[in-house]
Amino acid sequence: MSATLRTTSAWAWILALALVLASAVLGWSFVEGRRAPGTVRVVGAATVPFTSDVVKWRVQLVRSVTPGAEAQGFQRLRDDRSRIVERLTSAGVVPDAISLQPMTTNPIWDRDGRVSGTRIQQTVLVVSTDLDAVESLALDPGDLVGEGLQLEGSTLEYFYDRMAELKRSLLQQASDDARARAREIAGDGLGDMIEARAGVFQIREPYSTEVQGYGVYDTQTRDKEITVTVHATFGVR
């Protein structure tokens, strides 16, 4: 091989190596330019106890009569309804808080498959902010039962009218807790919050450990607690 060819080949190798090195440097620069700065990820949480301020009472009034006595059954049910509404209003529940569903009837069958009577029922629904008045009647209807009323399917449910406001306040507390946890990790180098994602709200009876991926909303207890988490990412300087 001549000296000229050897010189040309050497320069070709040098040029190829230079191109490879240049590509590597450019690739490294591109990756470094897109790489996220130092971050810290934490989960903040907040729990607040609260007391419901709205109660919903659903109860069914029932009368059973023999065939042909349906008119008397309807009248008895109207009297039952009047007595329960009177008891509620005298306890302080406003009339607008009481609503009535239509009366319905169902046949009563005996063992031989014959109609032996008619069952007449009507649902009374109360939604009130006077929890004590509604509870006093729903939890102790003894005198009404003593007057001949038949109460079935009686249920109490408790809600909170300012739930949206409470949730916003709780999210702020959970965010503050996330920042405090991140500061414990990053110290004075903690930067701004880059990203945050709130979990679902868990509204439970006190001291409950129940957690659901789609959230929990307990309506069975008057006193409750609400919990939420915030998954947050902070920059680190």
ROSE-4610 file (N, C-alpha, C; in Angstrom, 1 decimal, always signed):
// ROSE-4610
residu = [M/M/M/S/S/S/A/A/A/T/T/T/L/L/L/R/R/R/T/T/T/T/T/T/S/S/S/A/A/A/W/W/W/A/A/A/W/W/W/I/I/I/L/L/L/A/A/A/L/L/L/A/A/A/L/L/L/V/V/V/L/L/L/A/A/A/S/S/S/A/A/A/V/V/V/L/L/L/G/G/G/W/W/W/S/S/S/F/F/F/V/V/V/E/E/E/G/G/G/R/R/R/R/R/R/A/A/A/P/P/P/G/G/G/T/T/T/V/V/V/R/R/R/V/V/V/V/V/V/G/G/G/A/A/A/A/A/A/T/T/T/V/V/V/P/P/P/F/F/F/T/T/T/S/S/S/D/D/D/V/V/V/V/V/V/K/K/K/W/W/W/R/R/R/V/V/V/Q/Q/Q/L/L/L/V/V/V/R/R/R/S/S/S/V/V/V/T/T/T/P/P/P/G/G/G/A/A/A/E/E/E/A/A/A/Q/Q/Q/G/G/G/F/F/F/Q/Q/Q/R/R/R/L/L/L/R/R/R/D/D/D/D/D/D/R/R/R/S/S/S/R/R/R/I/I/I/V/V/V/E/E/E/R/R/R/L/L/L/T/T/T/S/S/S/A/A/A/G/G/G/V/V/V/V/V/V/P/P/P/D/D/D/A/A/A/I/I/I/S/S/S/L/L/L/Q/Q/Q/P/P/P/M/M/M/T/T/T/T/T/T/N/N/N/P/P/P/I/I/I/W/W/W/D/D/D/R/R/R/D/D/D/G/G/G/R/R/R/V/V/V/S/S/S/G/G/G/T/T/T/R/R/R/I/I/I/Q/Q/Q/Q/Q/Q/T/T/T/V/V/V/L/L/L/V/V/V/V/V/V/S/S/S/T/T/T/D/D/D/L/L/L/D/D/D/A/A/A/V/V/V/E/E/E/S/S/S/L/L/L/A/A/A/L/L/L/D/D/D/P/P/P/G/G/G/D/D/D/L/L/L/V/V/V/G/G/G/E/E/E/G/G/G/L/L/L/Q/Q/Q/L/L/L/E/E/E/G/G/G/S/S/S/T/T/T/L/L/L/E/E/E/Y/Y/Y/F/F/F/Y/Y/Y/D/D/D/R/R/R/M/M/M/A/A/A/E/E/E/L/L/L/K/K/K/R/R/R/S/S/S/L/L/L/L/L/L/Q/Q/Q/Q/Q/Q/A/A/A/S/S/S/D/D/D/D/D/D/A/A/A/R/R/R/A/A/A/R/R/R/A/A/A/R/R/R/E/E/E/I/I/I/A/A/A/G/G/G/D/D/D/G/G/G/L/L/L/G/G/G/D/D/D/M/M/M/I/I/I/E/E/E/A/A/A/R/R/R/A/A/A/G/G/G/V/V/V/F/F/F/Q/Q/Q/I/I/I/R/R/R/E/E/E/P/P/P/Y/Y/Y/S/S/S/T/T/T/E/E/E/V/V/V/Q/Q/Q/G/G/G/Y/Y/Y/G/G/G/V/V/V/Y/Y/Y/D/D/D/T/T/T/Q/Q/Q/T/T/T/R/R/R/D/D/D/K/K/K/E/E/E/I/I/I/T/T/T/V/V/V/T/T/T/V/V/V/H/H/H/A/A/A/T/T/T/F/F/F/G/G/G/V/V/V/R/R/R]
num = [1/1/1/2/2/2/3/3/3/4/4/4/5/5/5/6/6/6/7/7/7/8/8/8/9/9/9/10/10/10/11/11/11/12/12/12/13/13/13/14/14/14/15/15/15/16/16/16/17/17/17/18/18/18/19/19/19/20/20/20/21/21/21/22/22/22/23/23/23/24/24/24/25/25/25/26/26/26/27/27/27/28/28/28/29/29/29/30/30/30/31/31/31/32/32/32/33/33/33/34/34/34/35/35/35/36/36/36/37/37/37/38/38/38/39/39/39/40/40/40/41/41/41/42/42/42/43/43/43/44/44/44/45/45/45/46/46/46/47/47/47/48/48/48/49/49/49/50/50/50/51/51/51/52/52/52/53/53/53/54/54/54/55/55/55/56/56/56/57/57/57/58/58/58/59/59/59/60/60/60/61/61/61/62/62/62/63/63/63/64/64/64/65/65/65/66/66/66/67/67/67/68/68/68/69/69/69/70/70/70/71/71/71/72/72/72/73/73/73/74/74/74/75/75/75/76/76/76/77/77/77/78/78/78/79/79/79/80/80/80/81/81/81/82/82/82/83/83/83/84/84/84/85/85/85/86/86/86/87/87/87/88/88/88/89/89/89/90/90/90/91/91/91/92/92/92/93/93/93/94/94/94/95/95/95/96/96/96/97/97/97/98/98/98/99/99/99/100/100/100/101/101/101/102/102/102/103/103/103/104/104/104/105/105/105/106/106/106/107/107/107/108/108/108/109/109/109/110/110/110/111/111/111/112/112/112/113/113/113/114/114/114/115/115/115/116/116/116/117/117/117/118/118/118/119/119/119/120/120/120/121/121/121/122/122/122/123/123/123/124/124/124/125/125/125/126/126/126/127/127/127/128/128/128/129/129/129/130/130/130/131/131/131/132/132/132/133/133/133/134/134/134/135/135/135/136/136/136/137/137/137/138/138/138/139/139/139/140/140/140/141/141/141/142/142/142/143/143/143/144/144/144/145/145/145/146/146/146/147/147/147/148/148/148/149/149/149/150/150/150/151/151/151/152/152/152/153/153/153/154/154/154/155/155/155/156/156/156/157/157/157/158/158/158/159/159/159/160/160/160/161/161/161/162/162/162/163/163/163/164/164/164/165/165/165/166/166/166/167/167/167/168/168/168/169/169/169/170/170/170/171/171/171/172/172/172/173/173/173/174/174/174/175/175/175/176/176/176/177/177/177/178/178/178/179/179/179/180/180/180/181/181/181/182/182/182/183/183/183/184/184/184/185/185/185/186/186/186/187/187/187/188/188/188/189/189/189/190/190/190/191/191/191/192/192/192/193/193/193/194/194/194/195/195/195/196/196/196/197/197/197/198/198/198/199/199/199/200/200/200/201/201/201/202/202/202/203/203/203/204/204/204/205/205/205/206/206/206/207/207/207/208/208/208/209/209/209/210/210/210/211/211/211/212/212/212/213/213/213/214/214/214/215/215/215/216/216/216/217/217/217/218/218/218/219/219/219/220/220/220/221/221/221/222/222/222/223/223/223/224/224/224/225/225/225/226/226/226/227/227/227/228/228/228/229/229/229/230/230/230/231/231/231/232/232/232/233/233/233/234/234/234/235/235/235/236/236/236/237/237/237]
x = [+0.9/+0.0/+0.9/+0.5/+1.4/+1.1/+2.1/+2.0/+0.8/+0.4/-0.8/-2.1/-2.2/-3.4/-3.4/-2.2/-2.2/-2.6/-2.2/-2.6/-4.1/-4.6/-6.1/-6.9/-6.5/-7.2/-7.2/-6.1/-5.9/-6.9/-6.9/-7.8/-9.3/-9.6/-11.0/-11.3/-10.4/-10.7/-10.9/-10.0/-10.1/-11.4/-11.8/-13.1/-14.3/-14.2/-15.3/-15.4/-14.2/-14.2/-14.8/-14.4/-14.9/-16.4/-16.9/-18.4/-19.1/-18.5/-19.1/-19.1/-17.9/-17.8/-18.8/-18.9/-19.8/-21.3/-21.6/-23.0/-23.3/-22.2/-22.4/-22.6/-21.8/-21.9/-23.3/-23.7/-25.0/-26.2/-26.1/-27.1/-27.1/-25.9/-25.9/-26.5/-26.2/-26.7/-28.2/-28.7/-30.2/-30.9/-30.3/-30.9/-30.8/-29.7/-29.5/-30.5/-30.7/-31.6/-33.0/-33.4/-34.8/-35.0/-33.9/-34.0/-34.6/-35.6/-36.2/-35.3/-35.4/-34.5/-34.8/-34.0/-34.2/-35.6/-36.3/-37.6/-37.7/-38.8/-39.1/-40.6/-41.1/-42.5/-42.9/-44.1/-44.6/-46.1/-46.7/-48.1/-48.5/-49.3/-49.8/-51.2/-51.6/-53.0/-53.6/-54.9/-55.6/-56.9/-57.2/-58.5/-59.1/-60.4/-61.2/-62.5/-62.7/-64.0/-65.1/-66.3/-67.4/-68.7/-69.7/-71.0/-72.0/-72.9/-73.9/-74.8/-75.4/-76.3/-77.7/-77.8/-79.0/-79.3/-80.6/-81.0/-82.1/-82.1/-83.2/-83.8/-85.1/-85.8/-86.8/-86.7/-87.7/-88.4/-89.7/-90.5/-91.8/-92.2/-93.4/-94.5/-95.7/-96.9/-97.7/-98.2/-98.8/-100.1/-101.1/-102.4/-102.8/-103.3/-103.8/-105.3/-106.1/-107.6/-108.1/-109.3/-109.9/-110.5/-110.8/-111.5/-112.7/-112.9/-114.0/-113.9/-112.8/-112.6/-111.5/-111.3/-110.2/-110.4/-111.7/-111.9/-111.6/-111.9/-111.6/-110.1/-109.4/-107.9/-107.3/-107.8/-107.2/-107.4/-108.6/-108.9/-108.0/-107.8/-106.9/-105.5/-105.0/-103.7/-103.6/-104.6/-104.6/-104.5/-105.2/-105.2/-103.8/-103.2/-101.8/-100.8/-101.0/-100.1/-100.3/-101.5/-101.8/-101.1/-101.2/-100.6/-99.1/-98.5/-97.0/-96.5/-97.3/-96.9/-97.1/-98.2/-98.5/-97.4/-96.9/-95.8/-94.6/-94.3/-93.0/-93.1/-94.2/-94.3/-94.4/-95.0/-95.1/-93.7/-92.8/-91.4/-90.5/-91.1/-90.3/-89.9/-90.2/-89.9/-90.8/-90.3/-91.1/-91.9/-93.1/-93.9/-93.2/-92.5/-91.8/-90.8/-90.3/-89.3/-89.9/-91.3/-92.0/-92.6/-92.3/-92.9/-93.5/-94.6/-95.3/-95.3/-95.1/-95.2/-96.6/-97.0/-98.4/-98.7/-99.9/-100.3/-100.3/-99.9/-99.9/-100.6/-101.1/-101.8/-101.3/-101.3/-100.9/-101.8/-102.2/-103.0/-102.3/-103.0/-102.5/-103.1/-102.2/-102.6/-102.5/-103.5/-103.5/-102.7/-102.7/-102.0/-102.6/-103.8/-104.5/-104.4/-103.7/-103.6/-104.7/-105.6/-106.7/-106.4/-107.0/-106.8/-107.5/-106.8/-107.4/-107.4/-106.9/-106.9/-106.1/-106.0/-105.2/-104.3/-103.1/-102.0/-101.9/-102.1/-102.0/-100.8/-100.0/-98.8/-98.5/-97.8/-97.4/-96.1/-95.2/-93.9/-93.9/-93.4/-93.2/-91.7/-91.3/-89.9/-89.7/-88.7/-88.4/-87.0/-86.7/-85.3/-85.3/-84.5/-84.6/-83.2/-83.1/-81.9/-82.1/-83.3/-83.5/-83.3/-82.1/-81.8/-82.4/-82.4/-82.9/-84.4/-85.1/-86.6/-86.9/-86.2/-86.5/-86.0/-84.9/-84.4/-85.3/-85.8/-86.6/-87.9/-88.4/-89.5/-89.1/-88.1/-87.6/-87.1/-86.3/-85.7/-86.6/-87.7/-88.6/-90.0/-90.6/-91.9/-93.0/-92.6/-93.5/-94.9/-95.1/-96.5/-97.3/-96.6/-97.3/-97.7/-96.8/-97.1/-98.3/-98.3/-99.3/-100.7/-100.7/-101.9/-102.4/-101.6/-102.0/-101.3/-100.3/-99.6/-98.6/-98.5/-97.5/-96.4/-95.2/-94.1/-93.1/-92.8/-91.9/-90.8/-89.6/-88.5/-88.0/-88.1/-87.6/-86.1/-85.6/-84.1/-83.8/-82.7/-82.1/-80.8/-80.6/-79.4/-79.0/-77.6/-77.1/-76.2/-76.3/-75.5/-75.0/-74.1/-73.5/-73.8/-74.4/-74.9/-73.7/-72.6/-71.5/-70.3/-70.6/-69.6/-68.6/-69.0/-68.1/-67.0/-67.5/-66.6/-65.6/-66.1/-65.2/-64.2/-64.6/-63.6/-62.5/-62.8/-61.8/-60.8/-61.3/-60.5/-59.6/-60.1/-59.3/-58.2/-58.5/-57.5/-56.3/-56.6/-55.6/-54.7/-55.3/-54.6/-53.7/-54.3/-53.5/-52.3/-52.5/-51.4/-50.3/-50.7/-49.8/-49.0/-49.7/-49.0/-48.0/-48.3/-47.4/-46.2/-46.3/-45.2/-44.3/-44.9/-44.2/-43.4/-43.9/-43.2/-42.1/-42.3/-41.2/-40.1/-40.4/-39.4/-38.5/-39.2/-38.4/-37.3/-37.6/-36.7/-35.7/-36.2/-35.3/-34.7/-35.2/-34.7/-34.9/-33.9/-34.0/-34.0/-33.6/-33.6/-34.9/-36.0/-37.3/-37.7/-38.2/-38.7/-40.2/-40.7/-42.2/-42.8/-44.1/-44.8/-45.0/-44.6/-44.6/-45.9/-46.3/-47.5/-48.2/-49.5/-50.3/-51.5/-51.9/-53.1/-53.8/-55.1/-55.8/-56.4/-56.5/-57.1/-58.6/-59.4/-60.8/-61.0/-62.2/-62.5/-63.1/-62.7/-63.2/-64.0/-65.3/-66.2/-66.7/-66.2/-66.5/-67.0/-67.5/-67.8/-66.5/-66.5/-65.3/-64.5/-63.2/-62.3/-62.4/-63.0/-63.1/-61.9/-61.5/-60.3/-60.7/-62.0/-62.5/-62.0/-61.4/-60.9/-61.4/-61.9/-62.3/-61.7/-61.3/-60.7/-61.6/-62.9/-63.8/-64.4/-63.8/-64.3/-65.3/-65.5/-66.5/-67.4/-68.7/-69.6/-70.5/-70.2/-71.1/-72.2/-73.4/-74.6/-75.3/-74.7/-75.4/-75.2/-74.1/-73.8/-73.9/-74.2/-74.4/-73.0/-72.1/-70.7/-69.8/-69.0/-68.2/-66.8/-66.0/-64.7/-64.4/-63.7/-63.4/-61.9/-61.4/-60.0/-59.7/-58.6/-58.2/-56.6/-56.1/-54.6/-54.3/-53.1/-52.7/-51.3/-51.1/-49.9/-49.2/-48.1/-47.5/-46.0/-45.6/-44.2/-43.6/-42.5/-41.8/-40.4/-40.1/-38.7/-37.7/-36.5/-35.4/-34.3/-33.9/-32.8/-31.5]
y = [-1.2/+0.0/+1.2/+2.2/+3.4/+4.3/+5.2/+6.2/+7.1/+7.4/+8.2/+7.5/+6.2/+5.5/+5.3/+5.1/+4.9/+6.2/+7.3/+8.7/+8.9/+8.6/+8.8/+7.9/+6.6/+5.7/+6.2/+6.7/+7.2/+8.4/+9.3/+10.4/+10.0/+9.0/+8.5/+7.9/+7.2/+6.7/+7.8/+8.8/+9.9/+10.6/+10.8/+11.5/+10.7/+9.4/+8.5/+8.6/+8.5/+8.6/+10.0/+11.0/+12.3/+12.4/+11.8/+11.8/+11.1/+9.9/+9.1/+9.9/+10.5/+11.3/+12.5/+13.1/+14.3/+13.8/+12.7/+12.2/+11.8/+11.3/+10.9/+12.2/+13.2/+14.4/+15.1/+15.1/+15.7/+14.9/+13.6/+12.8/+13.0/+13.1/+13.3/+14.7/+15.7/+17.0/+17.0/+16.3/+16.2/+15.6/+14.5/+13.8/+14.7/+15.3/+16.1/+17.3/+17.8/+19.0/+18.7/+17.4/+17.0/+16.4/+16.1/+15.4/+16.3/+15.8/+16.7/+17.0/+18.2/+18.6/+17.7/+17.8/+17.0/+17.2/+16.2/+16.3/+15.3/+15.6/+14.7/+14.5/+13.3/+13.0/+12.5/+13.1/+12.7/+12.6/+12.0/+11.9/+12.6/+13.7/+14.4/+13.9/+14.0/+13.5/+14.5/+14.5/+15.3/+14.6/+14.7/+14.1/+15.1/+15.3/+16.3/+15.6/+15.7/+15.2/+16.3/+15.9/+16.8/+16.2/+17.0/+16.5/+16.8/+15.9/+16.1/+17.2/+17.9/+19.0/+18.8/+17.6/+17.3/+15.8/+15.5/+14.1/+13.8/+12.6/+12.1/+10.9/+11.0/+9.8/+9.3/+8.1/+7.4/+6.3/+6.4/+5.4/+5.1/+3.8/+3.4/+3.1/+3.7/+3.5/+2.4/+1.4/+0.3/+0.0/-0.4/-0.9/-2.1/-3.1/-4.3/-4.5/-4.7/-4.8/-6.0/-6.4/-7.6/-7.1/-8.1/-7.7/-6.9/-5.9/-5.0/-3.9/-3.9/-2.8/-1.8/-1.8/-0.9/+0.5/+1.0/+2.4/+2.8/+1.9/+2.1/+2.1/+1.2/+1.2/+2.4/+3.0/+4.3/+5.4/+5.4/+6.4/+6.2/+5.0/+4.8/+5.2/+5.0/+5.4/+6.9/+7.6/+9.0/+9.6/+8.9/+9.3/+9.1/+7.9/+7.6/+8.7/+9.1/+10.1/+11.4/+11.8/+13.1/+13.1/+11.9/+11.9/+12.0/+11.3/+11.4/+12.8/+13.4/+14.8/+15.7/+15.6/+16.5/+16.3/+15.1/+14.9/+15.6/+15.5/+16.1/+17.7/+18.2/+19.7/+20.2/+19.5/+20.0/+19.9/+19.1/+19.0/+20.1/+20.8/+21.9/+21.6/+20.5/+20.3/+21.0/+21.8/+22.6/+21.7/+22.1/+21.3/+21.0/+22.0/+21.8/+20.7/+20.3/+19.2/+17.9/+17.8/+16.5/+16.3/+15.2/+14.9/+13.5/+13.3/+12.0/+11.4/+10.1/+9.3/+8.8/+8.5/+8.0/+6.7/+6.5/+5.3/+4.1/+3.0/+1.8/+0.6/-0.3/-1.5/-2.8/-3.8/-5.1/-6.2/-7.2/-8.2/-9.1/-9.6/-10.5/-11.9/-12.9/-14.2/-15.1/-16.0/-17.0/-18.3/-19.3/-20.5/-21.3/-21.0/-21.7/-20.9/-19.8/-19.0/-18.1/-17.9/-17.0/-15.6/-14.6/-13.2/-13.1/-12.8/-12.8/-11.3/-10.4/-9.0/-8.1/-6.9/-5.9/-5.2/-5.0/-4.3/-2.9/-1.8/-0.5/+0.2/+0.9/+1.5/+2.9/+3.7/+5.0/+5.4/+5.9/+6.3/+7.8/+8.0/+9.4/+9.7/+10.8/+11.1/+12.5/+12.6/+13.8/+14.1/+15.4/+15.9/+17.2/+17.2/+18.3/+18.6/+19.9/+20.3/+20.2/+19.8/+19.6/+18.2/+17.8/+16.4/+15.9/+16.7/+16.2/+15.8/+16.7/+16.5/+15.2/+15.0/+13.9/+12.6/+12.6/+11.5/+11.1/+12.1/+11.8/+10.9/+11.1/+10.3/+9.0/+9.1/+7.9/+6.9/+7.3/+6.3/+5.8/+6.6/+6.1/+6.4/+5.6/+5.8/+5.0/+4.7/+3.8/+4.3/+5.6/+6.0/+5.9/+6.2/+6.1/+4.6/+3.7/+2.3/+1.9/+2.5/+2.2/+2.7/+3.6/+4.1/+3.3/+2.3/+1.4/+1.6/+2.5/+2.7/+1.5/+1.1/+0.1/+0.8/+0.8/+1.5/+0.4/+0.5/-0.5/+0.3/-0.4/+0.2/+1.5/+1.8/+3.0/+3.2/+4.2/+4.4/+5.8/+6.1/+7.4/+7.5/+8.6/+8.9/+10.3/+10.5/+11.8/+12.4/+13.7/+14.4/+15.7/+16.3/+17.6/+18.6/+19.7/+20.6/+21.4/+21.6/+22.4/+21.5/+20.4/+19.4/+20.0/+20.7/+21.3/+22.2/+23.0/+23.9/+23.1/+22.1/+21.2/+20.5/+20.1/+19.4/+20.3/+21.5/+22.5/+22.8/+22.9/+23.2/+22.0/+20.8/+19.6/+19.4/+19.7/+19.6/+20.6/+21.8/+22.7/+22.1/+21.5/+20.9/+19.8/+18.9/+17.8/+18.3/+19.4/+20.0/+20.5/+21.2/+21.7/+20.6/+19.5/+18.4/+17.8/+17.7/+17.2/+18.1/+19.4/+20.3/+20.1/+19.9/+19.8/+18.5/+17.4/+16.1/+16.3/+17.0/+17.2/+18.0/+19.0/+19.8/+19.0/+18.0/+17.1/+16.3/+16.0/+15.3/+16.2/+17.3/+18.1/+19.3/+19.6/+20.7/+22.1/+22.9/+24.3/+24.3/+23.1/+23.1/+22.8/+22.7/+22.4/+23.6/+23.2/+24.2/+24.3/+24.7/+24.8/+23.5/+23.4/+22.2/+22.1/+21.0/+20.9/+20.2/+19.2/+18.5/+18.0/+17.9/+17.4/+16.7/+15.6/+14.8/+14.4/+14.8/+14.5/+13.1/+12.4/+11.1/+11.3/+10.2/+10.3/+10.5/+11.1/+11.4/+10.2/+10.0/+8.8/+9.5/+9.3/+9.9/+8.7/+8.6/+7.4/+7.7/+6.7/+6.8/+6.9/+7.6/+7.8/+6.5/+6.5/+5.4/+4.3/+4.5/+3.5/+3.4/+2.2/+2.0/+1.6/+1.7/+1.4/+2.3/+1.8/+2.6/+1.9/+2.7/+2.2/+3.0/+2.3/+3.0/+4.1/+3.9/+4.9/+5.8/+5.7/+6.6/+5.9/+6.5/+6.0/+7.2/+7.0/+8.0/+7.4/+7.4/+6.8/+7.7/+7.2/+8.0/+7.5/+6.5/+5.9/+6.6/+7.4/+8.0/+9.5/+10.1/+11.5/+12.2/+11.6/+12.1/+11.3/+12.0/+11.4/+12.0/+11.4/+12.1/+11.9/+12.9/+12.9/+12.9/+12.1/+12.0/+12.1/+12.8/+12.8/+12.8/+12.3/+12.4/+13.2/+13.8/+14.5/+14.0/+13.5/+13.0/+14.2/+14.7/+15.9/+15.7/+16.4/+16.4/+17.8/+17.9/+19.2/+19.2/+20.4/+20.6/+20.7/+20.3/+20.4/+21.2/+22.3/+23.2/+22.6]
z = [+0.0/+0.0/+0.0/-0.9/-1.0/+0.2/+0.4/+1.5/+1.4/+0.2/-0.1/+0.4/+0.1/+0.5/+2.0/+2.6/+4.0/+4.7/+4.2/+4.7/+4.6/+3.4/+3.2/+4.1/+4.3/+5.2/+6.6/+7.1/+8.4/+8.7/+7.7/+7.8/+7.8/+7.0/+7.0/+8.4/+9.0/+10.4/+11.4/+11.3/+12.2/+12.0/+10.8/+10.5/+11.0/+10.8/+11.3/+12.8/+13.5/+15.0/+15.5/+14.8/+15.1/+15.0/+13.9/+13.8/+14.9/+15.3/+16.4/+17.7/+18.0/+19.2/+19.2/+18.0/+17.9/+18.2/+17.6/+17.8/+19.3/+19.9/+21.3/+22.2/+21.9/+22.6/+22.4/+21.2/+20.9/+21.6/+21.5/+22.2/+23.7/+24.3/+25.7/+26.1/+25.2/+25.5/+25.4/+24.4/+24.2/+25.4/+25.9/+27.0/+28.3/+28.5/+29.7/+29.6/+28.4/+28.2/+28.6/+28.3/+28.6/+29.9/+30.6/+31.9/+33.0/+33.7/+34.7/+35.8/+36.4/+37.5/+38.7/+39.8/+41.0/+41.6/+41.9/+42.5/+43.7/+44.5/+45.6/+45.6/+45.7/+45.7/+47.1/+47.5/+48.9/+48.8/+49.8/+50.0/+51.2/+51.1/+52.3/+52.6/+53.8/+54.2/+55.3/+55.3/+56.3/+56.7/+58.0/+58.5/+59.4/+59.2/+60.0/+60.5/+61.8/+62.3/+62.1/+61.9/+61.7/+62.1/+62.3/+62.7/+61.7/+61.3/+60.3/+60.7/+59.7/+60.0/+59.2/+58.5/+57.8/+58.1/+58.4/+58.6/+57.7/+57.2/+56.3/+56.9/+57.2/+57.8/+56.8/+56.5/+55.6/+56.4/+56.4/+57.1/+56.3/+56.4/+55.7/+56.7/+56.4/+57.2/+56.5/+57.3/+56.8/+57.5/+56.7/+57.3/+56.5/+57.2/+56.5/+56.8/+55.8/+56.0/+55.3/+55.6/+55.0/+53.7/+52.8/+51.5/+51.7/+50.9/+51.0/+52.0/+52.8/+53.8/+53.3/+52.0/+51.6/+51.9/+51.8/+52.1/+53.5/+54.4/+55.8/+56.0/+55.3/+55.4/+54.9/+53.8/+53.3/+54.4/+55.0/+56.0/+57.2/+57.6/+58.8/+58.5/+57.2/+56.8/+56.8/+56.4/+56.4/+57.8/+58.7/+60.1/+60.7/+60.3/+60.8/+60.3/+59.0/+58.4/+59.1/+59.4/+60.1/+61.5/+62.2/+63.5/+63.5/+62.5/+62.5/+62.0/+61.1/+60.7/+61.8/+62.6/+63.7/+64.8/+65.0/+66.0/+65.5/+64.3/+63.7/+63.8/+63.4/+63.4/+64.8/+65.7/+67.1/+67.7/+67.2/+67.7/+67.1/+66.1/+65.5/+64.1/+63.5/+62.1/+61.2/+60.3/+59.4/+58.4/+58.0/+57.1/+55.8/+55.3/+54.0/+54.0/+55.2/+55.3/+55.2/+55.2/+55.1/+53.8/+53.2/+51.9/+51.9/+51.1/+51.1/+49.8/+49.7/+48.5/+48.3/+47.1/+46.8/+47.6/+48.0/+48.6/+47.6/+48.0/+47.2/+47.9/+47.1/+47.7/+47.1/+47.9/+47.5/+48.1/+47.4/+47.9/+49.0/+49.9/+50.9/+50.6/+50.4/+50.0/+51.2/+51.3/+52.4/+51.9/+52.7/+52.4/+51.2/+50.9/+49.8/+48.5/+48.6/+47.3/+47.1/+48.1/+47.9/+48.6/+48.0/+48.6/+49.9/+51.0/+52.3/+52.8/+52.1/+52.5/+51.6/+52.0/+51.2/+52.2/+51.7/+52.4/+51.8/+52.6/+52.1/+52.7/+52.0/+52.5/+51.9/+52.7/+52.2/+52.9/+52.1/+52.6/+53.0/+54.1/+54.6/+54.6/+54.0/+53.9/+54.5/+55.5/+56.2/+55.9/+55.4/+55.3/+56.0/+57.2/+58.1/+58.7/+59.1/+59.8/+61.3/+61.7/+63.1/+63.5/+63.7/+63.9/+65.2/+66.2/+67.5/+67.4/+66.8/+66.7/+65.9/+64.8/+64.0/+64.7/+65.3/+66.0/+67.2/+67.8/+69.0/+68.6/+67.4/+67.0/+66.3/+65.5/+64.7/+65.7/+66.7/+67.6/+68.7/+68.9/+70.0/+69.6/+68.7/+68.2/+69.1/+70.3/+71.1/+71.2/+71.5/+71.7/+70.4/+69.2/+67.9/+67.7/+68.0/+67.8/+68.7/+69.9/+70.9/+70.4/+69.5/+68.9/+67.7/+67.4/+66.3/+65.0/+65.0/+63.7/+63.5/+62.3/+61.9/+61.1/+61.6/+60.9/+60.4/+59.1/+58.5/+57.8/+57.7/+56.9/+57.3/+58.6/+59.2/+59.1/+58.4/+58.3/+58.5/+59.1/+59.3/+58.5/+57.8/+57.1/+57.4/+57.6/+58.0/+56.9/+56.7/+55.6/+56.2/+55.4/+55.8/+54.6/+54.9/+53.9/+53.3/+54.1/+53.7/+53.3/+52.6/+52.3/+51.3/+50.3/+49.3/+50.0/+50.9/+51.6/+52.4/+53.1/+53.9/+53.1/+51.9/+51.0/+50.6/+50.2/+49.8/+50.9/+52.1/+53.3/+53.5/+53.4/+53.6/+52.6/+51.4/+50.3/+50.6/+51.1/+51.5/+52.6/+53.6/+54.7/+54.3/+53.4/+52.8/+52.0/+51.3/+50.5/+51.4/+52.5/+53.5/+54.1/+54.4/+55.0/+54.0/+52.7/+51.7/+51.7/+51.7/+51.7/+52.9/+54.1/+55.3/+55.2/+54.7/+54.5/+53.6/+52.4/+51.5/+52.1/+52.9/+53.5/+54.5/+55.1/+56.0/+55.2/+53.9/+53.1/+52.4/+51.8/+51.0/+51.8/+52.9/+53.7/+53.1/+53.2/+52.6/+51.1/+50.5/+49.0/+48.4/+49.1/+48.6/+47.7/+46.5/+45.6/+45.5/+44.4/+44.2/+43.9/+44.2/+43.8/+42.3/+41.7/+40.3/+39.8/+40.6/+40.2/+41.5/+41.4/+42.6/+42.1/+42.8/+42.4/+43.7/+43.8/+45.0/+44.9/+46.0/+46.1/+46.3/+46.4/+46.7/+48.1/+48.4/+49.8/+50.5/+51.7/+52.5/+53.7/+53.7/+54.7/+55.5/+56.7/+57.5/+58.9/+59.6/+61.0/+61.7/+62.9/+63.7/+64.0/+63.9/+64.1/+63.2/+62.0/+61.0/+60.2/+59.8/+58.9/+57.5/+57.2/+55.9/+54.8/+53.7/+52.6/+51.3/+50.4/+49.1/+48.0/+46.9/+45.8/+45.2/+45.2/+44.7/+45.8/+47.0/+48.1/+48.9/+50.1/+51.1/+51.5/+51.6/+52.1/+53.1/+54.4/+55.4/+55.7/+55.7/+56.0/+57.3/+57.9/+59.1/+60.4/+60.5/+61.8/+61.7/+62.8/+62.9/+63.0/+63.7/+63.8/+62.8/+62.1/+61.0/+61.0/+60.2/+59.9/+58.4/+57.8/+56.4/+56.2/+55.3/+55.0/+53.5/+53.2/+51.8/+51.8/+50.7/+50.4/+49.2/+49.2/+48.0/+47.7/+46.4/+45.9/+45.2/+45.8/+45.3/+44.9/+43.9/+43.4/+43.5/+44.2/+44.4/+43.8/+43.3/+42.8/+43.9/+43.6/+44.6/+44.0/+44.7/+44.2/+44.5]
